[in-house]
Amino acid sequence: MSESLSSRETSFLINEEQTPAKRFNLFLRRRLMFQKSKQSKDSIFFRDGIRQIDFVLSYVDDIKKDADIKAERRKEFEQNLRKSGLELEIEDKRDSEDGRTYFVKIHAPWEVLATYAEVLGIKMPIRESDIPRPEHMPFNCMLTPVKLPESVKYPRPEYFTVQFNRHRQELFLIEDKATFFKSSSRNRIVYYILSRCPFGIEDGKKKFGIERLLNSNTYSSAYPLHDGQYWKPSEPPNPVNERHILHKNWARFSYFYKEQPLDLIRDYYGEKIAIYFVFLGFYTEMLFIAALVGLACFIYGLLSMDSHPSSMEICDPNIGGQMIMCPLCDRVCEYWRLNTTCWASKFAHLFDNESTVFFAIFMGIWVTLFLEFWKQRQARLGYEWDLVDFEEEQQQHQLRPEFEAMCKHRKMNAITKEMEPHMPLLRHIPWYFLSGATVTLWMALVVTSMVAVIVYRLSVFAAFASFMESEASLQEVRQFFTPQLATSLTGSCLNFIVILILNFFYEKISAWITKMELPRTYQEYESSLTLKMFLFQFVNFYSSCFYVAFFKGKFVGYPGKYTYLFNVWRSEECDPGGCLVELTTQLTIIMIGKQIFTNIKEAIYPLVFNWWRRRKARTNSEKLYSRWEQDHDLQSFGQLGLFYEYLETVIQFGFVTLFVASFPLAPLFALMNNIVEIRVDAWKLTTQYRRPVAAKAHSIGVWQDILAGMAVLSVATNAFIVAFTSDIIPRLVYYYAYSTNTTEPLSGYVNNSLSVFLIADFPNHTVPLDERDYTTCRYRDYRNPPGDENKYLHNMQFWHVLAAKMTFIIIMEHIVFLVKFLLAWMIPDVPKDVVDRIKREKLMTVRILHDFELNKLKEKLGLNPNEFAKHVMIEENKMQLAKSTI
C-alpha cells in the first residue's frame, strides 16, 4: 500500500506544473522520499545491498513512431542478457530525478565473471611474489617531496599470476569472490557481453551489440559506475572509493609536482588509459632535460645579444645608419636605413647564434634517448602489469559489431578453421577512394588557406609600411615594431585561427568516413583514423612553419627582376637577419596558442556541459540523487577520447623536435604545458566524465611508429633550418674565407652580405613614388655589382656559401644518425633486470602449476590404491585356494 502511494505521489509531483515554489517543494519531498529508503543514494549495489552494480543502461520513453520498435529491441536485448547469466534490476522513471529516465542496473555473478575471465585471458594472482620491487635510486632522498605514500603508489602487493581457469579455482588466491575481480575487470567483462548480445533480426540480418542500440537511440547511454563521490570517501557497505583516492592524490592542481599513482590508475581505469598517463609522464620527465639545455642556449643568446658583431654593425649609425636598403614593396614602400632593424637583429640573435647548432645536434640525440628509454619503460610496465604474454588480438583484433552486422558473406579463417564474417574487397574500394580523395582535398584546402594567408601578408605589408611611415605617433616604436613584424604577427594569428577552424570540421568528416569504411577490427579502425587525422594535422599545423623555414625569401629574385605570386604580389623577403625570427614567431603563436586553447577547452567544456545537464535535471547538487544518476549527468569519455589525447601529444612532439633549432624554448613551453595537461586530464577524467570501460593495451600502438618517423625527420629539418634559415653558415664562410680583419674576423660581415643595386635600373612600374637622390640601394643576396659584366648574377661567394650549407647538412645528418644508431644498438629494448624477473616469474608459475596438478592427482588417486590392494589380495587368495584344492 505504501509503495503504491509513493508511486502515485511521485507521478503527481512529476506531472504537476513546475513553478519555482512547487519545484522547491518537489526537491524537499524527493529528499524525504529518499530518506525513507534505508539504502544510501550513493550506493553501488542493487536494492538487496549485496549484488554490486557493474554496468548501467539508461533510456527515455520515446513518443515517436518507432517507439514500439525500440521497446521491443530493449525487451529482446534484456532477455538475452539474462540468458547469458547477467542479473538486471530496473529503476522506474518515476524514481529518477528528471522523471523521464529509466535505468537498467546490471550485475555479473561469479559464474559469469569466471567464465568470461577465462575467455578474455585475464591473469589473476596465485601467490604473492618473492621478487622485491626495484631498489631505490642513490639520490632517492632528494626526491621525497615528489613521492606519494606507499599505500597510494602500490595499492596492492605484487603477485605471480596466470590466466584464470574456472576449473582450477583452488589454485587462485580467492579470499572473497565478491572482490576477487577488480571493478575495472568486471566492467570490461560486462561490456564484452553487451557488445555481442543480440536483440533481434531485422531485414533478414541478425542485429546485436549495445553500440548499435546506442546509435539508434534505443538506449541513451551505457556506462560503468564510479566508486562514489570524488570529494569524500565511501561509507560502508560500499568498498574503498578509489575515485576519491585518485582525486585526492592525482587530480588536484596543487599536486602538480607529485608523481602519478600509476598502479591505482591502472586498477581503476584499465591498462589502456593508464599507459597513456605513463607515456605522458615519461615524456614530461624527459622534456625537463631538453628544457634545461634549451634555456641555457637562450640565456647564452640573451647575454651575448649586445656584444654580437653583426648586431653592433647594424645598430651603428655610421655603418647600418649609412646603408640605404631597397624598398620592400613596389611603388608604395620607401627606401629605408638598415639601422631601423636594430632591435630585430638583436632579437634574432637570441635564437640565431652559435648554440643553435649545438642544440640542434643535442635534440637529435635527445629524441633517440627518449624513444629507447621509452621502450625500456614499456617493457618494465609490461612485466609489472602482467602484459608480457598479452596478445593484441585478444581485444584489438576482435571483430567490430558494426562489421559483423553488415557482413552478408562468411569465409573460413585459415588459422582457426572457423567460419567468420567476410567483406569483399569491392565493397571497400569505393569508400577507400572517397577517403583518399577527402584527405587529399582537405590537405589541398590547408595549402590553399596558407596561400591565402601569404596573399594577406603581401597585401597588408604595404599598408602597414605606409601607415607607420605617415603616423607620427608610431615613430617611437618603429625601431622594434617594424612593418615586417606587424605583418608576421597578424598573419600568424590569422593562420592559427584558420588552423583551428579547419581542424574542427575535419575531425567530424574523418570520423564519419572511417566508420563508413567498415574496418574489420578495432585496431584497423583506430589505425585508419590515425592515418587520416595525423596526415591532415601534420599538414595543417606544420605547413606554415615549413613555408617560412624553407621557402620564404628563397625565390624572391632581386631588385628590378622580382618574382611575383600570380603575377600580382611580389614575393615575400626575409629580414636582413634572415627568416629565423619569423619562424620563431610563427612557431610560438601556433604552438603556445594551441596548448592554451586545448587546455581551456578541455577544462571549460566538460564543466559547462555537466552544469547544463544538471540544470536540465532540475538540480546541480550531487547530494540529492542516486549514484547512477550522478554518473548519467556526466559527459561520456567516448571510444576516441584517448585517441585525441595521443594526437595532441604527438603534434606537440613535432613542434618540440621538427623546428627546435629555431626556438630552443619550445621544450620549456612543452614541459610547462604537460605539467598542467596531466592534472587537467586527471581532473576531467575523475570528476567530469563517466567512468570509461576498461581496456587492455601493452603499448602506445601505432603512435610509437609515428614518433620514430618524426624523430628521423627532425634531424633533416633542423639541419636544413640551421643551413638555410639561420645566418650561421654564411657567417662561418665569411669568417674563414673572406674576412681580412685578423683581430675581429666578423667585422664587415653585414656589408659583405648585402649586394648593391643601381636605382636607375628599376623598371618604371616598381620605382618608389617617393623619389630620393640616392644612386644605389642594398639588398640581401650574393650578386655581382652594377659595374660588373655579369651584373646581378650570383657571384662566387654565393656558390661557396651554398656548398658550405650542403656540406653542413650532410655532416650533421651523418653524425646524428651515427650516434642514434649506436645508442639504439647499445640500449636494449628490455632491461636485463626485467628479463631476469620475467624468467623468474615464469619458472615459479610453472612450479606452482606443477605442484598444484600433482597434489590434485594425488587426491584423485587417494582411494584407488586401497581398493586395488584389496582386489589383488582377493585374487591371490582365490588362486591359492584353487591350488590347494587341486
Secondary structure as UniProt FT lines:
FT   HELIX           2..15
FT   HELIX           20..36
FT   TURN            41..42
FT   TURN            47..48
FT   STRAND          55..60
FT   TURN            65..66
FT   HELIX           67..83
FT   TURN            84..85
FT   STRAND          87..91
FT   HELIX           93..95
FT   STRAND          101..107
FT   HELIX           110..119
FT   TURN            120..121
FT   STRAND          123..128
FT   TURN            138..139
FT   HELIX           140..146
FT   HELIX           150..153
FT   STRAND          159..163
FT   HELIX           166..171
FT   HELIX           177..180
FT   HELIX           183..194
FT   TURN            195..196
FT   STRAND          198..202
FT   TURN            203..204
FT   STRAND          205..208
FT   HELIX           210..215
FT   TURN            216..217
FT   STRAND          221..223
FT   TURN            230..231
FT   TURN            236..237
FT   HELIX           242..249
FT   HELIX           253..255
FT   TURN            256..257
FT   HELIX           262..269
FT   HELIX           271..303
FT   TURN            306..307
FT   HELIX           309..315
FT   TURN            317..319
FT   HELIX           320..322
FT   STRAND          324..325
FT   STRAND          336..337
FT   HELIX           338..341
FT   HELIX           342..351
FT   HELIX           354..384
FT   TURN            385..386
FT   TURN            388..389
FT   HELIX           392..394
FT   TURN            395..397
FT   HELIX           401..406
FT   STRAND          409..412
FT   TURN            414..416
FT   STRAND          419..422
FT   HELIX           425..470
FT   HELIX           472..474
FT   TURN            475..480
FT   HELIX           483..516
FT   HELIX           522..550
FT   TURN            551..554
FT   STRAND          557..558
FT   TURN            559..560
FT   STRAND          561..562
FT   STRAND          564..565
FT   TURN            566..568
FT   STRAND          569..570
FT   TURN            576..577
FT   HELIX           580..616
FT   TURN            617..618
FT   HELIX           622..624
FT   HELIX           627..632
FT   TURN            639..640
FT   HELIX           641..658
FT   HELIX           660..662
FT   TURN            664..665
FT   HELIX           666..683
FT   HELIX           684..688
FT   HELIX           702..720
FT   HELIX           721..725
FT   HELIX           728..733
FT   HELIX           734..738
FT   TURN            745..748
FT   HELIX           749..753
FT   STRAND          754..758
FT   HELIX           759..761
FT   HELIX           764..766
FT   STRAND          776..780
FT   TURN            786..787
FT   TURN            789..792
FT   HELIX           796..826
FT   HELIX           832..860
FT   HELIX           864..885
//
